[in-house]
Amino acid sequence: MKIYWKKGYCPQLIASRLESSANRSDSKVVSFDAIESDACQSMLYSMLEFKPPYSIPEIDARRIIWKAAVEAGGKGKITKDSLLAEIKRLANEHMGLPLERYVLATSLSLSRSVSLPGNRIQLPGQERRIVIVFEPHLPRKYQEAAVPITAQVKDVLSARHLREFLSTRVHISARSIHEAAEEALDTLDLVRGIWNLFHNMPKFGGISYRNKPLINKPLPLNQIVLGPIHTLHRPDGELASDRVYWYEPRYYGYGAIRAFKPSTAVITKMYSLFKYVRHALTASEYSEDLKKAVIRYTRALDEWDLYNAFLKLWSVLESLTRAEQDNYDVTIRRASFMFEDREYYRQILKHLRDWRNRFVHESAENDEIENCVYQLKMFVEEAIRFHLTHRFTSLSKAWDFLDLPSNKNVLRSEIQLRKDALKFLGHT
């Protein structure tokens, strides 16, 4: 049951809407009312859960859902069961596609003059290892192939970014261009996330400080951010698609991010932390959850808008401290447990929760937003550090640990109670 309908939804209602809007020809070709089908497709995607190994990018998943509706309609009446059967069949076809090699070309806000150890990082991939290559200049074959695209988005590019940022390539195997881009960016953001943890969190050796703007514009808190444009290529340099590319619209009209040039000693420490975190992730029983948390953390601090950064950070903290059915009090209790002065930090979290609710429900702004982001960032970083440095058999077991009482006498009393239970039940 790797693909299934989420609880709380009524997929049959949407299937019936599709059925009622279907137009069938004599050749059994099915078409739908455009407005109705677009709305239904969007809702169906929200209703479906794709579990590993069906880690399918959203664009590919939406294509599968749409094709499934057409196929189900061509075979008979569209129902939630016939729709799900076609979705599973098409998802299996997608997973059976051969893996092809792609190269994502982008850049990082590191100085071109920076020398990174070996100028590359290798990580596990689907078929072959994912290789990230760092270099002062993108090889000519990639530059020339991308000219038609860079010309279209020249407004988001500045001379500074092109001249100063470190060129980066991610070599990856994938079943589609969207899967290649998604996995390549996730992998690169995981690396960036670990490096940014080093610079953002004193306990990892860094000093937390914000980029200083050259102009009166907001800037992200992260030191190492993605460059403004990403293009996808075949290994020979040709574009994987001349119509598909990705760019960071937040660069539009700015140009204030300066290339970061860490010292050799700092780079050594960055790589040391990277090695440690890689080992911790490999050893973790819930490594995928932690990888996602690090990726979401660094993307939150990529935000130029501090309100967006705050909301995304809160979401990361929730993912590390509570299940969907738990309330905010659970997050506050578990996150504060990680600190020695628990009651003090519980008060900070209550303050942050209340401000978050006012902003979400009332659009209330806060003159102290930067302080709030730094406070919340501290809790997220501590939660990531906690999960990386402690071993639990699952995320839920980690939460059980965080639910324990902090009072020494109460803990000892509970230990003795369980020893008495073992004796009473005859367990030795």
C-alpha positions in Angstrom: 0.0 0.0 0.0 2.7 2.5 -1.0 0.2 4.7 -2.8 -3.1 5.3 -1.1 -5.8 7.9 -0.3 -5.2 10.0 2.8 -7.6 9.8 5.6 -10.2 12.5 6.0 -10.7 13.0 2.2 -13.5 11.8 0.0 -11.8 10.8 -3.3 -15.1 9.2 -4.6 -16.7 12.7 -4.7 -13.9 14.0 -6.9 -14.0 10.9 -9.1 -17.7 11.4 -9.6 -17.1 15.0 -10.6 -14.6 13.9 -13.2 -17.0 11.2 -14.4 -19.8 13.8 -14.8 -17.6 16.1 -16.8 -16.1 13.4 -19.1 -16.7 13.6 -22.8 -16.2 10.2 -24.6 -15.8 9.7 -28.3 -16.6 6.6 -30.3 -12.9 5.6 -30.1 -13.1 5.8 -26.2 -10.9 8.9 -26.1 -11.8 10.9 -23.0 -11.7 14.6 -22.5 -12.8 16.7 -19.6 -14.1 20.2 -19.0 -10.9 22.2 -18.6 -11.8 24.2 -15.4 -13.3 21.2 -13.7 -10.4 18.9 -14.5 -7.8 21.3 -13.4 -9.5 21.7 -10.0 -10.0 18.0 -9.6 -6.4 17.2 -10.6 -5.1 19.6 -7.9 -7.3 18.1 -5.2 -6.5 14.5 -6.2 -2.8 15.3 -5.7 -3.5 16.6 -2.2 -5.6 13.4 -1.4 -2.8 11.0 -2.4 0.1 9.7 -0.4 3.1 8.5 -2.3 5.4 6.5 0.0 8.9 5.2 -0.9 9.9 3.7 -3.2 7.4 6.0 -5.0 9.3 9.2 -4.4 7.9 10.9 -7.5 8.3 14.7 -8.1 5.1 16.7 -7.9 5.1 17.6 -11.6 5.5 13.9 -12.6 2.9 12.8 -10.1 0.4 15.3 -11.4 1.0 14.1 -14.9 0.4 10.5 -13.7 -2.8 11.5 -12.0 -4.1 13.3 -15.1 -3.2 10.4 -17.4 -4.8 8.0 -14.9 -8.1 9.9 -15.1 -8.0 9.7 -18.9 -7.1 6.0 -18.9 -9.8 5.1 -16.2 -12.4 7.1 -18.2 -11.5 5.2 -21.4 -12.0 1.8 -19.7 -15.3 2.6 -18.0 -16.8 4.6 -15.2 -14.4 6.7 -13.2 -14.4 5.7 -9.5 -11.9 6.2 -6.7 -10.9 2.5 -7.1 -10.5 2.6 -10.8 -8.6 5.9 -10.5 -6.2 4.5 -7.9 -5.6 1.4 -9.9 -4.5 3.4 -12.9 -2.4 5.7 -10.8 -0.6 2.7 -9.3 -0.1 1.2 -12.7 1.3 4.4 -14.2 3.5 5.0 -11.1 5.0 1.5 -11.6 5.6 2.3 -15.2 7.4 5.5 -14.2 9.5 3.7 -11.6 10.5 1.2 -14.3 11.9 3.9 -16.6 15.6 3.7 -17.2 17.9 6.0 -15.2 19.6 8.6 -17.3 22.6 10.8 -16.4 22.0 14.5 -16.0 24.0 17.5 -14.9 22.5 20.4 -13.0 24.6 23.6 -13.5 24.2 26.3 -10.9 26.3 28.4 -8.5 26.8 29.1 -4.8 27.5 32.4 -3.0 31.0 31.3 -2.3 33.9 33.2 -3.8 35.3 31.8 -7.0 38.8 32.0 -5.4 37.8 29.6 -2.6 39.6 26.3 -2.8 37.5 23.4 -1.5 39.1 20.0 -0.7 39.2 18.0 -3.8 36.8 20.5 -5.4 34.1 17.8 -5.3 31.8 15.9 -3.0 30.4 12.4 -3.7 27.2 11.1 -2.1 25.0 8.0 -2.6 22.6 8.1 -5.5 19.9 5.8 -7.1 22.3 4.0 -9.5 25.6 5.8 -9.5 27.0 8.2 -6.9 25.9 11.8 -7.0 28.9 14.0 -7.7 29.0 17.7 -6.8 31.8 19.6 -8.6 32.9 23.1 -7.5 34.9 25.2 -9.9 35.7 28.9 -10.6 34.1 28.7 -14.1 31.5 26.5 -15.6 32.9 24.5 -18.5 32.4 26.1 -21.9 30.0 23.4 -23.2 27.5 24.1 -20.4 27.9 27.9 -20.8 27.2 27.8 -24.5 24.3 25.5 -24.3 22.6 27.7 -21.6 22.9 31.0 -23.6 19.3 30.9 -24.9 18.0 30.5 -21.3 20.3 33.0 -19.6 19.2 35.5 -22.2 15.5 35.0 -21.2 16.2 35.6 -17.5 18.9 38.2 -17.7 16.9 40.5 -15.4 17.6 38.2 -12.4 21.3 38.0 -13.2 23.8 40.6 -12.1 27.4 41.1 -13.1 28.4 40.4 -9.5 26.7 37.0 -9.4 28.2 35.9 -12.7 31.6 37.2 -11.8 32.0 36.3 -8.2 29.9 33.2 -7.4 31.4 29.7 -7.4 30.2 27.6 -10.3 28.7 24.3 -9.2 27.7 21.1 -11.1 25.6 18.2 -9.7 26.0 15.0 -11.7 23.0 12.7 -11.1 21.0 9.8 -12.4 17.2 10.1 -12.7 14.1 8.9 -14.6 13.0 12.4 -15.7 14.2 15.9 -15.9 12.1 17.0 -13.0 13.3 14.1 -10.8 16.9 15.0 -11.8 16.5 18.7 -10.9 14.6 17.9 -7.6 17.1 15.4 -6.4 20.1 17.5 -7.4 18.8 20.5 -5.6 17.9 18.5 -2.5 21.4 17.0 -2.4 23.0 20.4 -2.9 20.8 21.9 -0.2 21.7 19.2 2.2 25.4 20.0 1.8 24.6 23.7 2.0 22.4 23.1 5.1 25.2 21.4 6.9 27.7 24.1 6.0 25.2 26.8 7.0 24.6 25.0 10.3 28.3 25.4 11.0 28.2 29.2 10.3 24.8 29.8 12.0 25.1 27.7 15.2 27.8 28.5 17.9 27.6 24.9 19.2 28.8 23.7 15.8 31.6 26.2 15.8 30.1 29.1 13.9 29.0 32.6 14.8 25.4 33.5 14.0 25.2 36.7 12.1 23.2 38.1 9.2 24.4 39.2 5.8 25.0 43.0 5.7 23.2 44.6 2.8 25.0 46.9 0.4 21.6 48.6 -0.2 18.6 49.1 2.0 17.1 45.7 1.1 16.5 42.5 3.1 19.0 39.7 2.8 18.9 36.0 3.8 20.4 34.9 7.0 22.4 32.1 5.4 25.9 32.8 4.3 25.8 30.1 1.5 22.8 30.4 -0.8 22.1 29.2 -4.3 22.9 31.4 -7.3 20.1 32.9 -9.4 19.7 30.3 -12.2 19.9 26.5 -12.6 20.0 24.7 -15.9 19.8 21.0 -16.6 22.1 19.3 -19.1 23.0 16.0 -20.6 26.6 14.8 -19.9 27.7 16.2 -23.3 26.6 19.7 -22.3 23.4 19.9 -24.3 20.3 21.2 -22.5 18.0 18.4 -21.2 15.1 20.7 -22.3 15.3 24.1 -23.9 11.9 24.9 -22.3 12.6 23.9 -18.7 14.9 25.8 -16.3 14.8 27.0 -12.7 15.7 30.4 -11.3 15.5 32.3 -8.0 13.1 35.3 -8.6 14.2 36.8 -5.3 17.4 38.1 -7.0 15.3 40.4 -9.2 16.2 44.0 -8.6 18.7 43.2 -5.8 22.3 42.1 -6.6 23.3 42.8 -2.9 24.5 39.3 -1.9 28.2 39.2 -1.9 30.4 36.2 -2.4 31.4 34.6 0.9 35.1 33.8 1.3 35.8 31.6 4.3 39.4 31.1 5.4 41.2 27.8 4.9 40.8 27.0 8.6 37.1 27.6 8.4 36.7 25.5 5.3 38.5 22.6 7.1 36.0 22.9 10.0 33.1 23.0 7.6 34.2 19.8 6.0 34.9 18.2 9.4 31.2 19.0 10.4 30.0 17.7 7.1 31.8 14.4 7.6 30.4 14.1 11.1 26.8 14.8 10.1 27.1 12.4 7.1 28.1 9.7 9.5 25.3 10.6 12.0 22.7 10.5 9.2 24.0 7.1 8.0 23.7 5.8 11.5 20.3 7.3 12.2 17.2 5.0 12.0 15.2 8.0 10.6 17.8 9.6 8.4 15.3 10.7 5.7 13.4 12.8 8.3 16.6 14.4 9.4 17.8 15.1 5.9 14.5 16.8 5.1 14.8 18.8 8.2 18.3 20.1 7.3 17.1 20.9 3.8 14.0 22.7 5.0 16.1 24.6 7.6 18.5 26.0 5.1 15.7 26.9 2.7 13.9 28.7 5.5 17.1 30.8 6.1 17.5 31.4 2.3 14.4 33.6 2.6 14.8 37.3 2.0 11.5 38.0 3.8 11.9 37.3 7.5 8.2 36.6 8.0 8.4 33.7 5.5 11.6 32.6 7.2 9.9 32.5 10.6 6.9 30.5 9.4 9.1 28.0 7.6 11.4 27.6 10.6 8.3 26.9 12.8 7.2 24.2 10.4 10.7 22.6 10.7 10.5 22.7 14.5 7.1 21.0 14.4 8.4 18.2 12.1 11.1 17.4 14.6 9.0 17.6 17.8 5.4 16.4 17.1 3.1 14.3 14.9 0.3 15.9 12.9 -2.3 15.0 15.5 -0.4 16.7 18.4 -0.9 20.3 19.4 1.5 23.2 19.8 1.9 22.5 23.5 3.7 19.2 22.6 6.2 21.2 20.4 6.8 23.6 23.3 7.2 20.9 25.9 9.6 18.7 23.8 11.7 21.6 22.3 12.2 23.1 25.8 13.3 19.7 27.2 16.5 20.0 25.1 17.7 23.0 27.3 18.9 23.1 30.9 16.7 26.0 31.9 13.6 24.5 30.6 11.0 26.8 32.1 12.8 29.9 30.7 12.9 28.4 27.2 9.3 27.3 27.5 8.3 30.9 28.0 10.3 32.0 24.9 8.5 29.3 22.8 5.1 30.3 24.1 5.9 33.9 23.0 7.0 32.7 19.6 3.9 30.5 19.2 1.5 33.3 20.1 3.2 35.7 17.7 3.1 33.1 15.0 -0.6 32.6 15.5 -1.3 36.4 15.4 0.7 36.7 12.1 -1.1 33.7 10.5 -4.6 34.5 11.6 -4.5 38.3 11.8 -1.6 39.3 9.5 -0.1 41.1 12.6 3.4 42.3 11.9 6.1 42.6 14.5 8.9 45.2 14.8 11.0 42.6 16.5 10.7 40.0 13.7 14.5 39.7 13.3 14.8 38.9 17.0 12.0 36.4 16.7 13.6 34.6 13.8 16.9 34.4 15.7 15.2 33.0 18.7 13.3 30.4 16.7 16.4 29.5 14.7 18.1 28.6 17.9 15.4 26.1 18.8 15.5 24.5 15.3 19.2 24.2 15.3 19.2 22.7 18.8 16.5 20.2 17.7 18.6 19.2 14.7 21.7 18.8 16.9 19.8 16.7 19.4 18.6 14.2 16.8 22.0 14.0 15.2 23.9 13.4 18.5 21.4 10.9 20.1 20.5 7.5 18.9 16.8 6.3 18.8 15.2 3.5 16.9 12.6 5.9 15.5 11.4 9.6 15.6 8.5 8.6 17.8 11.0 7.0 20.3 12.9 10.3 20.3 9.6 12.0 21.2 9.0 9.5 24.0 12.4 10.5 25.4 11.5 14.2 25.2 8.2 13.5 27.0 10.0 12.2 30.1 9.9 14.3 33.3 13.0 16.4 33.9 12.8 16.1 37.7 15.5 13.7 39.0 13.3 12.3 41.8 10.3 11.7 39.5 12.6 9.9 37.0 14.1 7.7 39.7 10.6 6.9 41.0 9.4 5.9 37.5 12.5 3.7 37.0 11.8 1.9 40.3 8.2 1.5 39.4 9.1 -0.3 36.1 11.6 -2.5 38.0 8.8 -3.5 40.4 6.6 -4.3 37.4 9.3 -6.5 35.8 9.6 -8.4 39.1 5.9 -8.7 39.5 5.4 -10.1 36.0 8.3 -12.5 36.4 10.6 -11.0 33.8 14.3 -11.2 34.5 
